[in-house]
Amino acid sequence: MSNSTQHIKLDGEIKSLRDRLNKSENEIYMSTEKAVNILSENNWVVSFLSVDDLKKQNSKSKEEILDYVEKYYTENNHYHFFMYFDDLIKNFETNSEDRGYLEQLKIMEQLLKDNFRYYIVLLSTAMGILEYKYIQKDGKLNTSNIAHGREIRKNASEKPKSVTDVLERIDITSTYEVLKNYYQPSHFENGINRSEFGRHAVQHGRYNPERYKETDMIKTILLIYAICSN
């Protein structure tokens, strides 16, 4: 077989492989898109759910999908939630810069294990850790920059384009969609009992703590871990 014939054959095999990979990626997107969108729109990152989980939920209603994920993280005394909380703490243990926030996370986890109702006084602390980790991961910790919604929206558009793996791209897209929700422009004219949940409302004292839900705490901790993982 001549060199030119070998090259033609190899080119054909590469094209065939690329076509199969593109088809596989499209199948993953189509079979998970609805579930990923519904979860992300409701502040659930998909980082810790398997593709099989997402595929199974994709054909279900919005209510069924949200009910599934809430049960997953709350059943058996929040077993899965604390499993990922433990992993988050281990992640913070690897960086000496994180030491003060690590201590906060350890105390937060212990308090939640004692009585999950303590989330009502812990959520604002979690929001501060969220902002710290995002700024750190964005390479702006030792600057005067703070987290801005417009920069997050820009990253939400650009970050997924920087990865080729379809599962990683879904993960990053979901993470930044949830971040966008947390940092959406806030309007406080209607008072603390009608303001929308997000970083600004919570940290500026414009969201009545009586309105906090235990899932708000779970979502925020999972979001922090997702940022660490991306």
Summary of the structure (lengths in Angstrom):
residues: 230
radius of gyration: 20.6
end to end distance: 46.7
largest distance: 78.1
contacts: 652
relative contact order: 0.13
helix: 76%
strand: 0%
